[in-house]
């Protein structure tokens, strides 16, 4: 029995752990760690998008914009991104959301679209 690429899914497991964490600092640290574990450009792009969603869900639009700017246009089209970043400024009273709930909902829903062996 021989195994190769045993570490190919480590980034996904670290991502899942980050999304399950109730502490935003821990989640952010784990997201950075997951990104460093990526071996392919597609994996890094997905992680960058998830990090952007995480920061947007936690009310940090400036940091979310930084990560969205690094995403390929297939994952974050400019028109969609610009509207999403403008919405908190258009509706300032509606941008206070539960960090645990919003993080799980926004980032996890995107991460859930990943197929197990797609990357």
Order of alpha helices (4+ residues) and beta strands (2+ residues): alpha-alpha-alpha-alpha-alpha-alpha
